[in-house]
Amino acid sequence: GFRHYVVNSCEFNSSKLNDIEYTESYYYNKLEYIRFSSSVGKYVGYTEHGIKNAERWNNGPEVISRRGAKESYCFHNVGVFTEAALTKS
């Protein structure tokens, strides 16, 4: 069968917002076809289908909501993760 999935990730060196990078990657059959990265600030397509979607999403409300994800999704979770890791070390 075919598989479609999305991976959201936060990479960080500290709990400061400027040290965090948020990415959202879309895959189909293990092939990444489009990605949003907070360091780039827009969607980038890697396949013909991904490029078409990136153009559409970058001109719509999708890119605006993703630009806020670094703060709303990562910043909160990084703080929770960092606090949990520090109390156990």
N, C-alpha and C positions, 0 to 999 in steps of 0.2 A: 503494500500500500504506500500511499504518499503521505508525507508528514510535513505539516506547517507548524512552526513554533516561533515564539518571540523571546528573546533574552534581554532583560534589563540588568545593567550592572553599574556599580559605583566603584571607581578606583580612587584611592586616596592615600596620602602620606601623612596627613594630620586631619584634625576635625575642622580646620579652617575652610571656608567655602571656596576660596580660590585654589585650594590644593585638591579639589575633588573634580573628577571627570565622570559625567553620566553618559552612558551609551545605551541605545535601544537598537537591537539587531533583529532583522526578520530573516528566517530561513525557510527554505523549501527543499526537502530531500537532502538535508545537510549542507546545502549551498546557500551562503549568505547573499541575499539579493538587494537589500537596502539597509542603511544604518543611519541613525541620528547620533551625533556626538556633540556634547555641550561645548567642546573646544572648537569645533567647526561652526556650530550654531545653525545647522540645517541638515536635511536629509541628503544622503549621497547614494546613488544607485550603482550596483555592480553588474547587473544584467540588463537586457533590453527592457524587461518588465519592471525592474527596479528603477531604472532611469526614468521611465514614464511616470511611475508613482512618485518619485522624488520631485519631479517638476510640479506635479499636481499638489502634493502635500506641502511643498515649500511656498506655494501661493495660497494656501488655505489655512484654516484654524488649527490644523494638526501641528504645524511647526511652532505656533505660538504656545500651545500647551506643553510641548516638549521642552521649550526653552526654560520653562519654569520648573521642570522636573528635577533639575539638579538641586534646587533649594527645597522643594516640597518632598521629594522622594529620598534623595541621598543625604541631605544635611541632617534630617531627623534620624535616619537609620544609622548613619556613621556615628552620631553621638551616642546612640543606644549601644552599638557594637563596641565602640571604644570604651565606654563606661563598664560594660560587662567584662571586657578583656582585662582592663586595669584592676578590677576588683578581684580577679582570679589569679593574677600573677604574683 
